[in-house]
Amino acid sequence: MSESLLEVIDLKKHFRQRRGLFANLRGAEGVIPAVDGVSFYLKEQETVGLVGESGCGKTTVGKTILGLTGATSGKVIFAGHEITAMGGEPLRALRSSMQMIFQDLDAGLNPKMRIEQILREALTVHHRPSDAECARRIHELLDQVKLKSNKLSQYPHELSGGEKRRIGLARVLAVGPRFIVADEPTSALDVSIQAQVVNLLRDLQQDLALSFLFISHDLRIVELMSHKVAVMYLGKIVEMGVSERISHRPAHPYTRVLWTSLVEKQNREAQPAAASGAWGVFDFERPSAGCRFAPRCPVYQAAGRPAICTDAASEPPLRELSSGHYCACHFPLS
C-alpha cells in the first residue's frame, strides 16, 4: 500500500468580514469560517475528490494546502514537510512538487506571450535547461497533453477552451510536480471536452505517478476521476469515502440531494418553484448552530425538526459508519 503523500489535519481558514461604521464603533468583528476543521489524507498516485456547492470552501482548502494563503490553524503535511509552518525559501523549494490548475482558463496564460514563450518561462522558473533541452521538453509537454506543435506560435486568445486547459496543464507539468490541486478543471467546457480532460488527467496520473486533489461542484465528474470523495458543506466535510459509495449510496442527506440535483437537473429547471422549496436559502457567513445543513435538510423536516440537530452543543462529528466511510449526521441514511 502506498504511503500518504499529503495529510490535512483540522485545517481552518477564517476570513475577517468587512463591517459597517457602527459595527466598528461597537468593536464588533465578523468572521467567515471558509474552512472550519477539515481533515483528510492523500496517498501516492491517488485522487481525492472534493465536491460541494460554490462557496462551501473547496478552493480555499486547495490554496491553503499549497501555502498560497495562510491557515488560521491546523496542519498541512506534504511529503513529510509541514507546509503550515514553512515560508520563504523552504516553501518555494517545494513549489515544483506542488502545483495548482486554476479554474480560470486564462490564469497563468499571459495574453501577450505565444504558447512557446509561456511554456519556456515555466520550464526556467525552477531550473536552467539549455536551449536544446528546453525545446525538447516543450515538444514533450505538448505530446503529453495531446496538442500539435503548430500551437506553439499562437497566442492564448487563438485557442479554444479545451486547448487553453491543455496548455495550462502543460505549464503545470513543466515544473515536474508530484501533487496537483485541480480546481474545477472541467468548468466552462463542453461535455465532450470535459470527458477528454478527465481521460487526459487519468492517463497523466498513470504515466507520471501524479496525485490529485480534484475540486468540483459536479459529483458525476468527481466520481469518474476520484478514488475517494469528500463532500463539503459550509466549510466542513460532511461525508467521505470511496467514490462509488459516496455517489450511489450516500449516508448524508446533503450528498443525496447534491447527487439528485445533478441527475434531475432538467426536471428542476422545469419546476423552479419546487426546487427552491426543497433547497431553501442559507447564509454561508453565519452557519447555523448544530448541524449546518439542518435548515435545508429534508430528513430534519420529516423527523419533526428534532432539537439535537440545532443544538450548538451537539454538532454532529465526522464518524465512521463502516470501513472507510465517514459521515457527520445525527440521522444518516440507510
C-alpha positions as CSV (number, residue, x, y, z in Angstrom):
1,M,0.0,0.0,0.0
2,S,1.3,3.4,-0.9
3,E,2.2,5.9,1.8
4,S,0.4,9.1,2.5
5,L,1.8,12.0,0.4
6,L,-0.5,14.6,2.0
7,E,-2.1,14.9,5.4
8,V,-4.5,17.7,6.2
9,I,-5.3,17.9,10.0
10,D,-8.1,20.1,11.4
11,L,-7.4,22.8,8.9
12,K,-9.1,26.1,9.4
13,K,-9.1,29.3,7.4
14,H,-11.3,32.2,8.7
15,F,-11.6,35.5,6.9
16,R,-12.5,38.7,8.6
17,Q,-15.7,40.2,7.5
18,R,-15.9,43.8,6.4
19,R,-18.3,45.6,8.8
20,G,-20.1,49.0,8.7
21,L,-19.1,52.1,10.6
22,F,-21.4,51.5,13.5
23,A,-20.3,47.9,13.9
24,N,-16.7,49.1,14.0
25,L,-17.5,51.6,16.7
26,R,-19.1,48.9,18.8
27,G,-15.9,46.8,18.4
28,A,-17.9,44.0,16.7
29,E,-15.8,41.9,14.4
30,G,-17.3,39.3,11.9
31,V,-15.5,36.2,10.9
32,I,-16.3,34.0,7.9
33,P,-15.3,30.3,8.6
34,A,-14.4,29.5,4.9
35,V,-12.7,26.3,6.1
36,D,-13.6,25.1,9.5
37,G,-11.8,21.9,10.7
38,V,-11.1,19.9,7.5
39,S,-9.1,16.7,7.8
40,F,-8.2,14.0,5.2
41,Y,-5.2,12.3,3.7
42,L,-4.0,11.6,0.1
43,K,-1.8,8.7,-0.9
44,E,0.8,8.5,-3.7
45,Q,-0.9,8.2,-7.1
46,E,-4.3,8.7,-5.6
47,T,-7.1,11.2,-6.4
48,V,-9.3,12.7,-3.7
49,G,-12.3,14.5,-5.0
50,L,-13.6,17.5,-3.1
51,V,-17.2,18.3,-4.0
52,G,-19.8,20.8,-2.9
53,E,-21.7,23.9,-3.9
54,S,-20.0,27.2,-4.8
55,G,-19.0,29.0,-1.6
56,C,-18.5,25.9,0.5
57,G,-14.7,26.4,0.8
58,K,-13.3,23.9,-1.7
59,T,-10.9,26.3,-3.4
60,T,-9.8,27.8,-0.1
61,V,-8.8,24.3,1.0
62,G,-6.7,23.9,-2.1
63,K,-5.0,27.3,-1.8
64,T,-4.3,26.8,1.9
65,I,-2.8,23.4,1.3
66,L,-0.4,24.8,-1.2
67,G,0.5,27.7,1.1
68,L,-1.0,30.3,-1.3
69,T,-3.0,31.6,1.6
70,G,-2.1,31.2,5.2
71,A,-4.0,28.9,7.5
72,T,-5.8,30.2,10.6
73,S,-4.9,26.9,12.4
74,G,-4.3,23.2,11.7
75,K,-1.6,21.4,9.9
76,V,-0.8,20.5,6.3
77,I,2.0,17.9,5.9
78,F,3.3,17.2,2.4
79,A,6.0,14.6,1.9
80,G,7.0,14.9,5.5
81,H,7.2,18.7,5.4
82,E,4.7,20.8,7.5
83,I,3.6,23.4,4.9
84,T,1.7,25.5,7.5
85,A,5.0,26.0,9.5
86,M,7.0,27.0,6.4
87,G,7.6,30.1,4.5
88,G,10.1,31.9,2.3
89,E,12.8,29.9,0.5
90,P,11.9,26.5,2.1
91,L,8.3,26.7,0.9
92,R,9.5,28.0,-2.5
93,A,11.7,24.9,-2.8
94,L,8.6,22.7,-2.6
95,R,6.7,24.7,-5.2
96,S,7.9,22.5,-8.1
97,S,6.4,19.4,-6.3
98,M,3.0,21.1,-5.6
99,Q,1.1,22.9,-8.3
100,M,-2.4,24.1,-9.0
101,I,-4.6,24.1,-12.1
102,F,-6.8,27.2,-11.6
103,Q,-10.4,27.3,-12.6
104,D,-9.9,30.4,-14.8
105,L,-8.9,29.1,-18.2
106,D,-6.7,32.2,-18.8
107,A,-5.0,32.1,-15.4
108,G,-1.2,31.8,-15.9
109,L,-1.5,32.4,-19.7
110,N,-0.1,35.8,-20.5
111,P,-2.1,37.1,-23.4
112,K,0.9,38.9,-24.8
113,M,3.1,35.8,-25.0
114,R,3.0,33.0,-27.5
115,I,2.4,29.4,-26.2
116,E,6.1,28.6,-26.7
117,Q,7.2,31.5,-24.6
118,I,4.7,30.6,-21.9
119,L,6.0,27.0,-21.6
120,R,9.6,28.2,-21.8
121,E,9.0,30.5,-18.9
122,A,7.5,27.7,-16.9
123,L,10.5,25.4,-17.6
124,T,13.0,28.0,-16.4
125,V,11.3,29.1,-13.1
126,H,12.9,26.3,-11.1
127,H,15.6,25.0,-13.5
128,R,18.1,26.3,-16.0
129,P,17.8,24.0,-19.0
130,S,19.9,24.6,-22.2
131,D,18.1,25.8,-25.3
132,A,18.1,22.4,-26.8
133,E,16.8,20.8,-23.6
134,C,14.1,23.4,-23.3
135,A,12.9,22.9,-26.9
136,R,12.9,19.1,-26.4
137,R,10.8,19.5,-23.2
138,I,8.4,21.9,-24.8
139,H,7.6,19.4,-27.5
140,E,7.4,16.6,-24.9
141,L,4.9,18.6,-22.9
142,L,2.7,19.2,-26.0
143,D,2.8,15.5,-26.7
144,Q,1.8,14.7,-23.1
145,V,-1.3,16.9,-23.3
146,K,-2.1,15.8,-26.8
147,L,-1.6,19.0,-28.7
148,K,0.1,19.6,-32.1
149,S,3.3,21.6,-32.3
150,N,1.7,24.3,-34.5
151,K,0.0,25.6,-31.4
152,L,3.4,27.0,-30.2
153,S,3.2,30.0,-32.4
154,Q,-0.3,31.0,-31.3
155,Y,-1.5,33.3,-28.6
156,P,-3.9,32.2,-25.8
157,H,-6.8,34.1,-27.4
158,E,-6.4,32.0,-30.5
159,L,-7.0,28.7,-28.7
160,S,-10.3,27.0,-27.8
161,G,-11.3,26.5,-24.2
162,G,-10.2,22.9,-24.3
163,E,-6.8,23.9,-25.8
164,K,-6.3,26.5,-23.2
165,R,-7.0,23.9,-20.5
166,R,-4.4,21.6,-22.0
167,I,-1.8,24.4,-22.2
168,G,-2.5,25.3,-18.6
169,L,-1.9,21.7,-17.7
170,A,1.3,21.6,-19.7
171,R,2.5,24.7,-17.9
172,V,1.9,22.9,-14.6
173,L,3.6,19.7,-15.7
174,A,6.7,21.8,-16.8
175,V,8.0,22.0,-13.3
176,G,7.7,18.3,-12.6
177,P,5.0,18.2,-9.8
178,R,4.1,15.1,-7.7
179,F,0.9,16.6,-6.4
180,I,-1.7,18.8,-8.3
181,V,-4.7,20.7,-7.0
182,A,-7.1,20.7,-9.9
183,D,-9.7,23.4,-9.2
184,E,-12.8,22.9,-11.4
185,P,-10.6,21.8,-14.4
186,T,-13.7,20.9,-16.5
187,S,-15.7,24.1,-15.9
188,A,-16.7,26.2,-18.9
189,L,-16.1,23.3,-21.2
190,D,-18.5,21.3,-23.4
191,V,-19.5,17.8,-22.1
192,S,-17.4,16.1,-24.7
193,I,-14.3,18.2,-23.9
194,Q,-14.9,17.6,-20.2
195,A,-14.6,13.8,-20.8
196,Q,-11.4,14.4,-22.8
197,V,-9.9,16.4,-20.0
198,V,-10.8,13.8,-17.4
199,N,-9.3,11.0,-19.5
200,L,-6.2,13.0,-20.0
201,L,-5.7,13.6,-16.3
202,R,-6.2,9.9,-15.6
203,D,-3.6,9.0,-18.3
204,L,-1.1,11.5,-16.9
205,Q,-1.6,10.2,-13.4
206,Q,-0.7,6.7,-14.5
207,D,2.2,7.8,-16.7
208,L,3.8,10.4,-14.4
209,A,2.7,8.9,-11.0
210,L,0.7,12.0,-10.0
211,S,-1.6,12.6,-7.1
212,F,-4.6,14.9,-7.4
213,L,-6.9,16.9,-5.2
214,F,-9.8,17.2,-7.7
215,I,-12.1,20.1,-6.8
216,S,-15.6,20.3,-8.4
217,H,-19.2,21.0,-7.8
218,D,-20.2,18.2,-10.1
219,L,-20.4,14.8,-8.4
220,R,-20.6,12.9,-11.6
221,I,-17.2,14.3,-12.8
222,V,-15.7,13.7,-9.4
223,E,-16.9,10.1,-9.5
224,L,-15.1,9.5,-12.8
225,M,-11.8,11.0,-11.6
226,S,-11.5,10.1,-8.0
227,H,-10.6,7.1,-5.8
228,K,-12.1,8.8,-2.7
229,V,-14.6,11.6,-2.3
230,A,-15.0,14.2,0.4
231,V,-18.3,16.2,0.4
232,M,-18.0,19.8,1.8
233,Y,-20.8,21.9,3.2
234,L,-20.2,25.4,4.6
235,G,-16.5,24.8,5.5
236,K,-16.8,21.3,6.8
237,I,-16.5,17.8,5.4
238,V,-19.9,16.1,6.0
239,E,-19.2,12.8,4.2
240,M,-16.1,11.0,3.0
241,G,-15.5,7.6,1.5
242,V,-14.8,5.6,-1.7
243,S,-16.1,7.2,-4.9
244,E,-18.7,4.7,-5.8
245,R,-20.2,4.6,-2.3
246,I,-20.5,8.3,-2.0
247,S,-22.0,8.8,-5.4
248,H,-24.6,6.0,-5.3
249,R,-25.1,5.0,-1.6
250,P,-24.6,8.2,0.3
251,A,-25.3,8.4,4.0
252,H,-25.6,12.2,4.4
253,P,-28.8,13.9,3.2
254,Y,-26.8,16.7,1.6
255,T,-24.9,14.2,-0.5
256,R,-28.1,12.6,-1.6
257,V,-29.7,15.9,-2.5
258,L,-26.5,17.0,-4.3
259,W,-26.4,13.9,-6.4
260,T,-30.2,14.0,-7.1
261,S,-29.9,17.7,-8.1
262,L,-27.4,16.8,-10.8
263,V,-29.2,13.7,-12.1
264,E,-32.6,15.5,-12.2
265,K,-31.3,18.9,-13.4
266,Q,-33.8,19.2,-16.3
267,N,-36.7,18.4,-14.0
268,R,-35.6,21.1,-11.5
269,E,-35.3,23.6,-14.3
270,A,-38.9,22.7,-15.4
271,Q,-40.2,23.2,-11.9
272,P,-38.1,26.1,-10.3
273,A,-40.6,26.7,-7.5
274,A,-40.3,23.1,-6.3
275,A,-36.5,23.3,-6.5
276,S,-36.5,26.5,-4.4
277,G,-38.7,25.0,-1.8
278,A,-36.5,21.9,-1.5
279,W,-33.3,23.8,-1.1
280,G,-34.2,27.0,0.8
281,V,-31.7,29.8,1.5
282,F,-28.6,29.5,3.5
283,D,-26.1,32.1,4.9
284,F,-22.5,30.9,4.5
285,E,-21.2,33.7,6.6
286,R,-23.1,32.6,9.7
287,P,-23.6,28.8,9.8
288,S,-26.5,27.6,11.9
289,A,-25.8,26.1,15.4
290,G,-25.5,22.4,15.5
291,C,-25.9,20.7,12.1
292,R,-25.2,23.4,9.4
293,F,-27.4,21.6,6.9
294,A,-30.5,21.3,9.1
295,P,-32.3,24.4,7.7
296,R,-32.2,22.8,4.3
297,C,-32.4,19.1,5.3
298,P,-35.4,17.1,4.2
299,V,-34.7,14.4,6.8
300,Y,-34.7,17.1,9.6
301,Q,-38.0,18.4,8.3
302,A,-39.5,14.9,8.0
303,A,-38.4,14.0,11.5
304,G,-40.3,16.9,13.0
305,R,-37.2,19.2,13.4
306,P,-35.6,17.4,16.4
307,A,-33.7,19.7,18.8
308,I,-30.5,17.7,18.6
309,C,-29.9,18.9,15.0
310,T,-29.9,22.6,16.0
311,D,-28.3,22.3,19.5
312,A,-25.0,24.2,19.5
313,A,-23.6,21.6,21.9
314,S,-24.3,18.7,19.6
315,E,-22.8,19.5,16.2
316,P,-22.6,16.1,14.5
317,P,-19.0,14.8,14.3
318,L,-17.5,13.1,11.3
319,R,-17.7,9.4,12.4
320,E,-17.0,6.1,10.7
321,L,-20.2,4.3,9.7
322,S,-18.4,1.4,8.0
323,S,-14.9,0.6,6.8
324,G,-13.5,3.9,5.3
325,H,-17.0,5.5,5.1
326,Y,-17.4,8.6,7.3
327,C,-20.5,10.8,7.8
328,A,-21.4,13.8,10.0
329,C,-25.1,13.4,10.6
330,H,-27.3,12.5,13.6
331,F,-29.7,10.6,11.3
332,P,-27.6,9.1,8.4
333,L,-29.4,7.5,5.6
334,S,-29.5,3.7,5.5
